[in-house]
Amino acid sequence: MAVSIEEFSRIIIATLDLNFEILKNFFTLLVISSTNTSLVSEGANLNFSNVWGLIYGGLVSNYWNSFTIQEVLNATQHNVSAMNNFSIAINYLGSNATTVFGDVDGSKGLTYLQKGVYDYLKSNPQETEKLADSLAGMFKAQVEFLIKLMESVNTTFT
């Protein structure tokens, strides 16, 4: 498959823009769901204490996942075959760092793609403006969400 760096960059920017919009809409939905008068009058509005419950659930899950990863890494230290594969992978990646990650000129690997995105934005200011609007909108929605979430701290935690 051959695709131009400009087309690749256009898709990257469009994906970023869409993801910023999705996050903005998600955070806005959380805030609106907590204050919508119809939902409030029915007692069906979002309770930010329950958002803290989701955060807590994520923390607990991550806590136990961390134990699993720690156990596997500890076992790897005593398994010669696993250590061999680990060493080969690190050595192979390290010896191919320029191929994978690229160079400072942006002429190889990942930096070639990153430079392509940068060049695309530099030559398409309307796309840069659109992306900036999406990013700022997402940031505003996150701040509004954070304020609502923090307002519920005293009623959530005892």
Summary of the structure (lengths in Angstrom):
residues: 158
radius of gyration: 23.0
end to end distance: 57.9
largest distance: 63.9
contacts: 393
relative contact order: 0.16
helix: 84%
strand: 0%
